[in-house]
Amino acid sequence: MQAEINKVELRNLQIEDYKQLKTSMLHAYDEFDEPYWEEKEIEKLLSLFPEGQLVILVDDKVVGSALSILVNYKKASSNHTYQKITGNFSFSTHDPDGEVLYGIDVFIDPAYRGLRLGRRLYDARKELCETLNLKSIIFAGRIPKYSQYSEEMSPKEYIDKVRMSELYDPVLSFQLSNDFHVLKIMKNYLEGDISSQEYAVLLEWNNIYYEKSPKLINVKKSVIRLGLVQWQMRPLANLEALFEQSEFFIDVVSGYSSDFVLFPELFIAPLMADFNHLSEADAIREISHFCEPIRKKFQEFAISYNINIITGSMPYIEDGNLYNVGFLCKRDGTSEMYTKIHITPNEVQYWGMKGGSEIRTFDTDCGKIGIMICYDVEFPELSRLMADEGMEILFVPFLTDTQNAYTRVKFCAQARAIENECYVAIAGCVGNLPKVNNMDIQYAQAAVFTPSDFAFPSNGIKAEATPNTEMTLIADVDLDLLKKLHEQGSVRILKDRRDDLYKIKKLK
C-alpha cells in the first residue's frame, strides 16, 4: 500500500480507464491464465449498461472495479455457469428490463487492499440497486480457501463454518459481512478456479425498498406525519358541541398536512353529564347511542380534511353487550371498527363492559397500522401478532386518571416500539369532569415513541406533549428507517426470535 494517499474517488468506468483497469486486474487475478477483460468487451459493457460499471481510483489511478449487468430474477437465481450468465462473455444476457443487478466482476488491486475499498464498491452497487428500483443484487462468489479443506468437508459444511466464523474465507466472509445471504451452491461455475474447486456460492442482497410495480401517482409515502390530540375534558352542551371541538383539532392538524389524527379513549365522556342521575352503567349505555352519528360525522371530516382519523374510543352496544370501540375513518371514504380486547377491573365493576375478540391490523394509504385501546398496550402478545402482519405504526388512544396509571401505558408503549421495531403514538385526555361519575379526573401526556437504534432518538422518544395541558402534538415518522432497522439494525428483534422454541398465534 502507498505510504501516503491524497485522494480516493469512486465513479462510473470510462473507456479511457481501460489500460489502468487491465493492470489492476492482472495484479488481482494473477492465478488465472487470462485474468482480464479485453477492451472491446469493456466497450460493449459501457454501451449496454454504463451506470452499472464502477471504478475506484486512488490518486487518479484505477485500483479496483465492480462490473454488472441486468438480468431477470429467474435466470439469476437458477443454476448457471459464469460463461452462461455472461452470454459467453458477450453480455447478450443483459436485459434492460431485468429486475436483478448481477455482479459479473469485482476486484481490488492487492497493493490497495486493507482500505475497505471493496466495501465502497459494494455500497455503491446497493445504492444503484435502490435507485433503479431493482429487486436484488445477485452474483456467484468464489470460495478460494475451500481447496485447503475439500478432503475433509463438503462445500456446504465449509460454508456453514464460514458463516459461523469458525473458518475465514477472504471472499465469502466479506460477502456475508455485507448483508448477502446464500441462495445455493453451484458446481463447475468458473472453469480453472482451482482454489474454489470450481464451486461458487450464489449470493443475494435484497433491496428492501423495491416496488414491483412503481406508481406514478398515489405513491406510498415514506415520511408520515402524525397529529395527536391531547383533549381537555370540558362540559359539552350536546353532540354538536363535541363535533365543533373535534373539527377544530382536525382542522389544525390537517393544516400541517398530517396524515393521521389520533383522539383519546372515551373523549366523548362529557356527554354523560346529562345522565349523571343514572347509575354509571346506565349512563355510559345512554351515550352509546351517539356511536353511529359520531362515526358518520368523523367520516365526513376525514374526507373533507383529507386525513385519516382514529376516533379514540366510545361505548358501543351489540347484542345487549357493552364494548369499548373506535373507528378508523380513512380519507378515501371508508371506515373500519376496532375494539378494546382487555377490560380493566374498573370498567367491569362500574360499567359491565366486555372485551372484544378480533385482533387485526389495518391497511392505509400510509402503510399498515395497528390500534390498541389503553389497557391493551400492557399485553405484549397483541402487538407482536400485529407486527407479524407487518404493522409499522401502532396507535394507542388511552384514558388514565392518575400518573401511575399513565406510567404503565407510557412505558408499555415504549416497550412495544422497541420489541416490535415500529412507531407507537399515544394520546389521552386531560382535565376534570366533576359532573360525570367515574370520570372525574384525568392525567395524560401524548407522545410518539420509536425503536432504539442509531437512526432514532437515543431515548426512544420522537416527540412529547406538555403533561396535563390541552394541545396538539405533530411529529414525522420515517417508515424507511424501520425497513433498514429490520434488516441492518444493531439488533434485529423480529428476525432473531427463536421460532424453533416458541410461537404466538391467534386462536380465532
C-alpha positions as CSV (number, residue, x, y, z in Angstrom):
1,M,0.0,0.0,0.0
2,Q,1.2,3.5,-0.7
3,A,2.8,5.4,2.1
4,E,0.5,8.4,1.6
5,I,-2.8,8.7,-0.1
6,N,-4.2,12.1,-1.1
7,K,-7.4,11.3,-2.9
8,V,-9.9,8.4,-3.2
9,E,-12.6,8.6,-5.9
10,L,-15.5,6.3,-6.8
11,R,-17.2,6.9,-10.2
12,N,-18.5,5.2,-13.3
13,L,-16.0,3.5,-15.5
14,Q,-14.9,5.2,-18.7
15,I,-13.3,3.6,-21.7
16,E,-10.3,5.9,-21.1
17,D,-9.7,3.9,-17.9
18,Y,-9.1,0.7,-19.7
19,K,-5.2,0.5,-19.5
20,Q,-5.2,1.1,-15.8
21,L,-8.2,-1.3,-15.4
22,K,-6.3,-4.1,-17.1
23,T,-3.2,-3.5,-15.0
24,S,-5.2,-3.8,-11.8
25,M,-7.0,-6.9,-13.0
26,L,-3.6,-8.6,-13.8
27,H,-2.5,-7.9,-10.2
28,A,-5.8,-9.1,-8.7
29,Y,-6.1,-12.3,-10.7
30,D,-2.6,-13.5,-11.1
31,E,-3.6,-17.1,-10.6
32,F,-5.7,-17.2,-13.8
33,D,-4.3,-17.7,-17.3
34,E,-6.2,-14.7,-18.9
35,P,-7.2,-12.6,-15.9
36,Y,-8.6,-9.5,-17.7
37,W,-11.4,-8.2,-19.9
38,E,-10.4,-7.2,-23.4
39,E,-11.1,-3.6,-24.4
40,K,-13.8,-4.5,-26.8
41,E,-15.7,-6.3,-24.0
42,I,-15.5,-3.3,-21.7
43,E,-16.7,-1.1,-24.6
44,K,-19.7,-3.5,-25.0
45,L,-20.5,-3.3,-21.3
46,L,-20.4,0.5,-21.3
47,S,-22.7,0.7,-24.3
48,L,-25.2,-1.7,-22.7
49,F,-25.2,-0.5,-19.1
50,P,-22.8,2.4,-18.4
51,E,-24.3,3.2,-14.9
52,G,-23.6,-0.4,-13.8
53,Q,-19.8,-0.2,-14.3
54,L,-17.9,1.3,-11.3
55,V,-14.2,2.1,-10.6
56,I,-12.2,3.1,-7.5
57,L,-9.3,5.5,-8.1
58,V,-6.5,6.3,-5.6
59,D,-4.6,9.4,-6.6
60,D,-6.2,9.2,-10.1
61,K,-5.1,5.6,-10.6
62,V,-7.7,2.8,-11.1
63,V,-7.2,0.3,-8.3
64,G,-10.5,-1.6,-8.4
65,S,-13.7,-2.1,-10.2
66,A,-17.2,-3.6,-10.0
67,L,-18.9,-4.7,-13.3
68,S,-22.6,-5.6,-13.6
69,I,-25.4,-6.5,-16.0
70,L,-29.2,-6.6,-15.5
71,V,-31.0,-10.0,-15.8
72,N,-34.3,-11.4,-14.7
73,Y,-34.6,-13.0,-11.3
74,K,-35.4,-16.5,-12.6
75,K,-32.2,-16.6,-14.7
76,A,-30.1,-15.1,-12.0
77,S,-31.3,-17.5,-9.2
78,S,-31.2,-20.7,-11.2
79,N,-28.1,-22.9,-11.7
80,H,-25.7,-21.4,-14.3
81,T,-22.1,-21.1,-15.1
82,Y,-20.1,-17.8,-15.4
83,Q,-19.9,-18.4,-19.2
84,K,-23.6,-18.9,-19.5
85,I,-24.7,-15.9,-17.4
86,T,-22.4,-13.5,-19.4
87,G,-23.6,-14.9,-22.8
88,N,-20.2,-16.4,-23.4
89,F,-18.6,-13.1,-22.4
90,S,-20.7,-11.2,-25.0
91,F,-23.2,-9.8,-22.4
92,S,-26.1,-10.8,-24.7
93,T,-27.8,-11.9,-21.5
94,H,-28.1,-8.2,-20.4
95,D,-31.8,-7.4,-20.1
96,P,-32.7,-3.7,-19.7
97,D,-35.9,-4.7,-18.1
98,G,-34.3,-7.2,-15.7
99,E,-35.1,-6.8,-12.0
100,V,-31.7,-8.1,-10.7
101,L,-28.3,-6.4,-10.7
102,Y,-26.0,-9.3,-11.5
103,G,-22.4,-8.8,-10.4
104,I,-20.0,-10.2,-13.1
105,D,-16.8,-9.0,-11.5
106,V,-15.4,-7.1,-8.5
107,F,-11.8,-6.7,-7.6
108,I,-9.2,-4.6,-5.8
109,D,-5.5,-4.4,-6.6
110,P,-3.7,-6.3,-3.8
111,A,-1.5,-3.3,-3.2
112,Y,-4.5,-1.3,-2.1
113,R,-6.4,-3.9,0.0
114,G,-7.0,-3.2,3.6
115,L,-8.5,0.2,2.9
116,R,-12.1,-1.1,2.7
117,L,-12.3,0.0,-0.9
118,G,-14.2,-3.2,-1.8
119,R,-16.9,-2.1,0.7
120,R,-17.2,1.2,-1.1
121,L,-17.9,-0.6,-4.3
122,Y,-20.5,-2.8,-2.7
123,D,-22.2,0.2,-1.1
124,A,-22.3,1.9,-4.4
125,R,-23.9,-1.2,-6.0
126,K,-26.5,-1.2,-3.3
127,E,-27.3,2.4,-3.9
128,L,-27.6,1.8,-7.6
129,C,-29.9,-1.1,-6.9
130,E,-32.2,1.1,-4.8
131,T,-32.0,4.0,-7.3
132,L,-33.0,1.8,-10.2
133,N,-35.7,0.0,-8.1
134,L,-34.2,-3.4,-8.6
135,K,-35.3,-6.4,-6.6
136,S,-31.8,-7.5,-5.5
137,I,-28.1,-7.9,-6.2
138,I,-27.1,-11.5,-7.1
139,F,-23.7,-12.9,-8.0
140,A,-21.7,-16.1,-7.6
141,G,-18.9,-15.7,-5.1
142,R,-15.8,-17.8,-5.2
143,I,-14.6,-19.7,-2.1
144,P,-10.9,-19.6,-2.6
145,K,-9.9,-21.2,0.7
146,Y,-12.1,-24.3,0.1
147,S,-9.3,-26.3,-1.7
148,Q,-7.5,-26.4,1.7
149,Y,-10.5,-28.2,3.3
150,S,-12.1,-30.1,0.4
151,E,-10.9,-33.5,1.5
152,E,-12.3,-33.2,5.0
153,M,-15.6,-31.4,4.4
154,S,-18.3,-30.7,1.7
155,P,-18.8,-27.2,0.3
156,K,-22.0,-26.9,2.4
157,E,-20.1,-27.8,5.6
158,Y,-17.4,-25.3,4.6
159,I,-19.9,-22.5,4.0
160,D,-21.6,-23.2,7.4
161,K,-18.3,-22.9,9.2
162,V,-17.5,-19.7,7.4
163,R,-21.0,-18.4,8.3
164,M,-20.4,-19.2,12.0
165,S,-16.9,-17.6,11.8
166,E,-15.2,-20.9,12.6
167,L,-13.3,-20.5,9.3
168,Y,-12.3,-17.5,7.3
169,D,-12.7,-17.2,3.6
170,P,-11.5,-13.9,2.0
171,V,-14.4,-13.7,-0.4
172,L,-17.3,-15.4,1.3
173,S,-16.6,-13.9,4.8
174,F,-16.6,-10.4,3.2
175,Q,-19.9,-11.0,1.3
176,L,-21.7,-12.3,4.4
177,S,-20.5,-9.3,6.4
178,N,-22.1,-7.1,3.7
179,D,-25.6,-8.5,4.3
180,F,-25.6,-11.0,1.5
181,H,-27.2,-14.4,2.1
182,V,-26.6,-17.7,0.5
183,L,-29.1,-18.9,-2.1
184,K,-27.4,-22.1,-3.3
185,I,-24.1,-23.8,-4.1
186,M,-23.2,-24.3,-7.8
187,K,-20.6,-26.7,-9.3
188,N,-18.5,-26.0,-12.4
189,Y,-19.2,-22.3,-12.2
190,L,-15.8,-20.9,-13.3
191,E,-13.5,-23.1,-15.2
192,G,-10.0,-23.1,-13.9
193,D,-10.9,-21.9,-10.4
194,I,-8.7,-24.5,-8.7
195,S,-8.7,-22.8,-5.3
196,S,-12.5,-22.9,-5.2
197,Q,-12.6,-26.4,-6.7
198,E,-14.8,-24.7,-9.3
199,Y,-17.5,-24.3,-6.8
200,A,-19.3,-21.0,-6.3
201,V,-21.8,-19.7,-3.8
202,L,-24.8,-17.9,-5.2
203,L,-25.4,-14.9,-3.0
204,E,-28.1,-12.3,-2.8
205,W,-28.7,-8.9,-1.3
206,N,-32.3,-7.8,-1.1
207,N,-33.4,-4.3,-1.8
208,I,-35.9,-3.6,1.0
209,Y,-37.2,-0.5,-0.9
210,Y,-38.1,-2.5,-4.1
211,E,-41.6,-2.0,-5.5
212,K,-42.7,-4.5,-8.1
213,S,-44.9,-2.0,-10.0
214,P,-43.9,1.5,-9.1
215,K,-46.7,4.0,-9.3
216,L,-46.5,7.5,-10.7
217,I,-49.4,8.7,-8.6
218,N,-50.7,7.8,-5.2
219,V,-47.2,6.6,-4.3
220,K,-46.9,5.3,-0.7
221,K,-45.0,7.8,1.3
222,S,-42.0,7.1,3.4
223,V,-42.4,10.0,5.9
224,I,-45.7,10.0,7.6
225,R,-47.0,13.0,9.7
226,L,-48.9,12.2,12.9
227,G,-51.2,14.6,14.7
228,L,-52.1,13.7,18.3
229,V,-54.9,15.4,20.2
230,Q,-54.4,15.9,23.9
231,W,-58.1,16.5,24.7
232,Q,-59.3,18.7,27.5
233,M,-62.3,17.3,29.3
234,R,-64.9,20.1,29.5
235,P,-68.7,20.3,29.7
236,L,-70.4,19.9,26.4
237,A,-73.9,21.0,25.8
238,N,-74.7,18.5,23.1
239,L,-73.3,16.3,20.3
240,E,-72.9,19.3,18.0
241,A,-70.6,20.9,20.6
242,L,-68.4,17.7,20.5
243,F,-68.3,17.9,16.7
244,E,-67.3,21.6,16.8
245,Q,-64.4,21.0,19.2
246,S,-63.3,17.9,17.3
247,E,-63.4,19.7,14.0
248,F,-61.2,22.4,15.5
249,F,-58.4,19.9,16.2
250,I,-58.9,18.1,12.9
251,D,-58.6,21.4,11.1
252,V,-55.4,22.3,13.0
253,V,-53.5,19.1,12.3
254,S,-54.7,18.8,8.7
255,G,-53.4,22.4,8.2
256,Y,-50.0,21.0,8.9
257,S,-50.6,18.3,6.2
258,S,-50.8,15.5,8.8
259,D,-51.7,12.0,7.5
260,F,-53.3,10.8,10.8
261,V,-55.1,12.4,13.7
262,L,-55.5,10.4,16.9
263,F,-58.2,11.2,19.5
264,P,-58.1,9.7,23.1
265,E,-60.1,6.9,24.6
266,L,-63.6,7.9,25.7
267,F,-63.1,11.5,24.9
268,I,-66.8,11.8,24.4
269,A,-67.3,11.2,28.2
270,P,-68.6,14.8,28.8
271,L,-71.8,13.8,27.1
272,M,-72.5,11.6,30.1
273,A,-73.2,14.7,32.2
274,D,-76.9,14.7,31.1
275,F,-77.3,11.2,32.5
276,N,-75.4,11.6,35.8
277,H,-78.6,10.9,37.7
278,L,-78.4,7.3,36.4
279,S,-76.0,4.6,37.6
280,E,-72.6,4.6,35.9
281,A,-73.6,1.5,33.9
282,D,-76.8,3.1,32.7
283,A,-75.2,6.4,31.9
284,I,-72.5,5.0,29.7
285,R,-75.0,2.9,27.8
286,E,-77.0,6.1,27.1
287,I,-74.1,7.7,25.3
288,S,-73.6,4.5,23.2
289,H,-76.4,5.9,21.1
290,F,-74.0,8.6,19.8
291,C,-71.6,6.0,18.4
292,E,-73.1,5.8,14.9
293,P,-73.6,9.5,14.4
294,I,-70.0,10.1,15.5
295,R,-68.7,7.6,13.0
296,K,-70.6,9.2,10.2
297,K,-69.6,12.7,11.1
298,F,-65.9,11.8,11.5
299,Q,-66.0,10.0,8.2
300,E,-67.2,13.3,6.7
301,F,-64.3,15.1,8.4
302,A,-61.8,12.5,7.1
303,I,-62.9,13.2,3.5
304,S,-63.3,17.0,3.7
305,Y,-59.9,17.5,5.5
306,N,-58.1,14.7,3.6
307,I,-56.8,13.0,6.7
308,N,-57.1,9.5,8.3
309,I,-58.9,9.9,11.7
310,I,-58.6,7.5,14.6
311,T,-61.6,8.3,16.7
312,G,-60.2,7.3,20.1
313,S,-63.0,5.2,21.6
314,M,-66.6,5.3,22.7
315,P,-69.2,2.9,24.2
316,Y,-71.0,0.6,21.7
317,I,-73.7,-1.9,22.3
318,E,-74.1,-5.1,20.3
319,D,-76.5,-8.0,21.2
320,G,-77.0,-6.3,24.6
321,N,-73.3,-6.3,25.4
322,L,-71.3,-3.1,26.1
323,Y,-68.0,-2.8,24.3
324,N,-65.3,0.0,24.0
325,V,-64.8,0.6,20.3
326,G,-63.4,3.2,17.9
327,F,-63.3,3.8,14.2
328,L,-60.5,4.3,11.7
329,C,-62.1,6.8,9.3
330,K,-60.0,6.9,6.2
331,R,-59.7,9.8,3.8
332,D,-60.9,7.5,0.9
333,G,-64.4,7.5,2.5
334,T,-64.2,4.1,4.1
335,S,-64.2,3.2,7.8
336,E,-63.3,0.2,10.0
337,M,-64.0,-0.6,13.6
338,Y,-61.6,-1.7,16.3
339,T,-62.5,-3.0,19.8
340,K,-60.7,-3.0,23.1
341,I,-59.7,-6.5,23.9
342,H,-58.7,-6.3,27.6
343,I,-61.1,-4.7,30.0
344,T,-59.8,-3.2,33.3
345,P,-61.4,-4.3,36.6
346,N,-62.8,-0.7,37.0
347,E,-64.6,-0.9,33.6
348,V,-66.1,-4.3,34.5
349,Q,-67.2,-3.2,38.0
350,Y,-68.8,0.2,37.2
351,W,-69.9,-0.3,33.6
352,G,-70.2,-4.0,33.0
353,M,-68.0,-3.7,29.9
354,K,-66.9,-6.7,27.8
355,G,-63.8,-7.3,25.8
356,G,-63.7,-7.7,22.0
357,S,-62.3,-10.8,20.2
358,E,-60.8,-9.6,17.0
359,I,-57.0,-8.9,16.8
360,R,-56.2,-7.2,13.4
361,T,-54.2,-4.6,11.5
362,F,-55.4,-2.1,9.1
363,D,-54.2,-1.2,5.6
364,T,-54.0,2.5,4.9
365,D,-52.5,4.8,2.2
366,C,-49.6,5.4,4.7
367,G,-48.8,1.7,5.4
368,K,-50.1,-0.9,7.8
369,I,-51.1,0.2,11.2
370,G,-52.4,-1.3,14.5
371,I,-54.7,0.3,17.0
372,M,-55.0,-0.8,20.6
373,I,-57.1,0.9,23.3
374,C,-55.3,1.8,26.5
375,Y,-55.0,-1.3,28.7
376,D,-54.4,-3.5,25.6
377,V,-50.9,-2.0,25.2
378,E,-49.9,-3.6,28.5
379,F,-50.3,-7.0,26.9
380,P,-47.3,-7.6,24.5
381,E,-48.8,-10.5,22.7
382,L,-51.3,-8.3,20.8
383,S,-48.8,-6.0,19.2
384,R,-46.4,-8.9,18.4
385,L,-49.2,-10.5,16.4
386,M,-49.8,-7.2,14.6
387,A,-46.0,-6.9,14.0
388,D,-46.1,-10.3,12.4
389,E,-48.7,-8.9,10.0
390,G,-46.4,-6.0,9.0
391,M,-47.6,-3.3,11.3
392,E,-45.4,-0.1,11.1
393,I,-47.3,2.3,13.3
394,L,-49.2,1.4,16.5
395,F,-51.8,4.0,17.7
396,V,-52.9,3.9,21.3
397,P,-55.8,6.1,22.5
398,F,-55.8,6.0,26.3
399,L,-57.6,7.4,29.3
400,T,-55.8,7.4,32.7
401,D,-56.9,9.1,35.8
402,T,-53.6,9.1,37.8
403,Q,-49.9,9.5,37.0
404,N,-49.1,5.9,37.9
405,A,-51.7,4.6,35.6
406,Y,-50.3,6.8,32.8
407,T,-46.8,5.5,33.6
408,R,-48.0,1.9,32.9
409,V,-49.3,3.0,29.5
410,K,-46.2,5.1,28.6
411,F,-43.6,2.5,29.4
412,C,-45.5,-0.4,27.9
413,A,-46.0,1.7,24.8
414,Q,-42.2,2.3,24.6
415,A,-41.5,-1.4,25.1
416,R,-43.9,-2.2,22.2
417,A,-42.0,0.2,20.0
418,I,-38.7,-1.4,20.8
419,E,-39.7,-5.1,20.7
420,N,-41.8,-4.8,17.5
421,E,-39.5,-2.4,15.7
422,C,-42.3,0.1,15.0
423,Y,-43.5,3.6,15.9
424,V,-46.1,3.9,18.7
425,A,-48.3,7.0,19.1
426,I,-50.3,7.6,22.3
427,A,-52.9,10.3,23.1
428,G,-55.1,10.8,26.2
429,C,-57.4,13.2,27.9
430,V,-56.5,15.8,30.5
431,G,-58.5,17.9,33.0
432,N,-61.5,17.2,35.2
433,L,-65.2,16.2,34.8
434,P,-66.8,16.9,38.2
435,K,-70.3,16.2,37.0
436,V,-69.6,12.8,35.5
437,N,-69.4,9.8,37.9
438,N,-66.3,7.6,37.5
439,M,-64.7,10.1,35.1
440,D,-63.8,13.0,37.4
441,I,-60.0,13.3,36.9
442,Q,-57.6,12.7,34.1
443,Y,-53.8,12.6,33.6
444,A,-52.0,12.4,30.2
445,Q,-49.0,13.2,28.1
446,A,-49.3,12.4,24.4
447,A,-46.1,11.1,22.8
448,V,-44.6,9.3,19.8
449,F,-42.1,6.5,20.6
450,T,-39.5,4.9,18.4
451,P,-37.3,1.8,18.3
452,S,-33.9,2.3,20.0
453,D,-31.1,2.3,17.5
454,F,-28.8,4.8,15.8
455,A,-31.3,6.1,13.3
456,F,-33.7,7.1,16.1
457,P,-33.6,9.3,19.2
458,S,-31.3,7.8,21.9
459,N,-34.1,7.8,24.5
460,G,-36.6,6.3,22.0
461,I,-38.9,9.4,22.2
462,K,-39.6,11.2,18.9
463,A,-41.9,13.8,20.5
464,E,-43.8,14.5,23.7
465,A,-46.6,16.9,24.6
466,T,-46.7,19.1,27.8
467,P,-48.3,16.9,30.5
468,N,-51.9,17.7,31.5
469,T,-52.3,20.6,29.1
470,E,-54.7,20.7,26.1
471,M,-52.7,20.8,22.9
472,T,-51.8,19.0,19.7
473,L,-48.6,17.2,19.0
474,I,-47.3,16.9,15.4
475,A,-44.5,14.5,14.6
476,D,-43.0,12.9,11.5
477,V,-42.0,9.2,11.4
478,D,-39.9,7.7,8.6
479,L,-41.0,4.2,7.5
480,D,-37.9,3.6,5.5
481,L,-35.9,3.7,8.8
482,L,-37.9,0.8,10.0
483,K,-37.2,-1.2,6.9
484,K,-33.5,-0.6,7.4
485,L,-33.7,-1.5,11.1
486,H,-35.4,-4.8,10.3
487,E,-32.5,-5.9,8.1
488,Q,-29.5,-4.0,9.3
489,G,-30.1,-2.9,12.9
490,S,-27.7,-3.3,15.8
491,V,-30.1,-5.9,17.0
492,R,-32.9,-7.4,14.8
493,I,-35.6,-8.4,17.4
494,L,-38.2,-9.6,14.9
495,K,-35.7,-11.7,12.9
496,D,-33.8,-13.1,15.8
497,R,-36.7,-14.7,17.7
498,R,-36.3,-18.4,18.4
499,D,-39.4,-19.6,16.5
500,D,-38.0,-23.1,17.0
501,L,-38.7,-22.7,20.7
502,Y,-41.8,-20.5,21.0
503,K,-44.6,-19.0,18.9
504,I,-47.5,-16.7,19.4
505,K,-50.7,-17.3,17.3
506,K,-54.3,-16.2,17.1
507,L,-56.9,-18.7,18.3
508,K,-59.6,-17.1,16.3
